[in-house]
Amino acid sequence: MTADHLDTKNALLQAAGELFAEYGFNGASTREIAKRANTNMASIGYHFNGKENLYLETLRSVLDQICTWGLM
């Protein structure tokens, strides 16, 4: 993976995590996630194959961080 590819993917995960936490799955729009990540909506489909998978990857990312910090 290129650095740009990882940067976009990480930006989407960060933006999605913030918006899902604030508005929940149904309240967080893909348009707002892409806007906050400074990318386009198509990148969600490209990197995650849709909002549902982005949500799951966001949860995995949070759980990985929790496990890494030794909180579990």
Phi, psi and omega per residue, in radians:
M1 nan 2.490 3.103
T2 -1.430 2.877 3.128
A3 -1.110 -0.700 3.119
D4 -1.090 -0.700 3.124
H5 -1.061 -0.824 3.136
L6 -1.182 -0.673 3.113
D7 -1.063 -0.778 3.129
T8 -1.137 -0.792 -3.138
K9 -1.077 -0.790 3.125
N10 -1.158 -0.661 3.094
A11 -1.106 -0.704 3.093
L12 -1.135 -0.753 3.112
L13 -1.079 -0.742 3.139
Q14 -1.121 -0.873 -3.127
A15 -1.099 -0.756 -3.134
A16 -1.118 -0.735 3.127
G17 -1.031 -0.763 3.123
E18 -1.115 -0.811 -3.077
L19 -1.280 -0.672 3.076
F20 -1.114 -0.693 3.124
A21 -1.126 -0.671 -3.086
E22 -1.407 -0.715 -2.984
Y23 -2.035 -0.124 -3.060
G24 1.389 3.026 -3.101
F25 -1.054 -0.866 -3.078
N26 -1.236 -0.521 -3.090
G27 -1.451 -0.339 -3.139
A28 -1.565 2.035 -3.118
S29 -1.564 2.610 3.080
T30 -1.121 -0.559 3.109
R31 -1.083 -0.797 -3.138
E32 -1.215 -0.659 3.090
I33 -1.051 -0.862 -3.141
A34 -1.091 -0.724 3.134
K35 -1.070 -0.816 -3.120
R36 -1.154 -0.526 3.122
A37 -1.500 0.015 -3.121
N38 0.992 0.797 3.106
T39 -2.479 -3.004 3.136
N40 -1.852 2.859 -3.081
M41 -1.088 -0.523 -3.138
A42 -1.100 -0.452 -3.134
S43 -1.167 -0.455 3.074
I44 -1.141 -0.782 3.088
G45 -1.138 -0.709 -3.119
Y46 -1.130 -0.831 -3.056
H47 -1.464 -0.526 -2.990
F48 -2.253 -0.081 -3.134
N49 1.071 0.599 3.034
G50 2.096 2.956 -3.076
K51 -1.107 -0.705 -3.106
E52 -1.064 -0.801 3.131
N53 -1.210 -0.596 3.049
L54 -1.067 -0.750 3.106
Y55 -1.055 -0.825 3.134
L56 -1.089 -0.740 3.121
E57 -1.160 -0.598 3.078
T58 -1.112 -0.779 3.105
L59 -1.101 -0.742 3.110
R60 -1.061 -0.723 -3.139
S61 -1.086 -0.763 3.116
V62 -1.126 -0.782 3.123
L63 -1.104 -0.679 3.084
D64 -1.064 -0.737 3.132
Q65 -1.131 -0.741 3.130
I66 -1.078 -0.787 3.135
C67 -1.129 -0.677 3.124
T68 -1.137 -0.655 3.126
W69 -1.337 -0.136 3.120
G70 1.335 0.465 -3.124
L71 -1.545 -0.092 3.131
M72 -1.986 nan nan
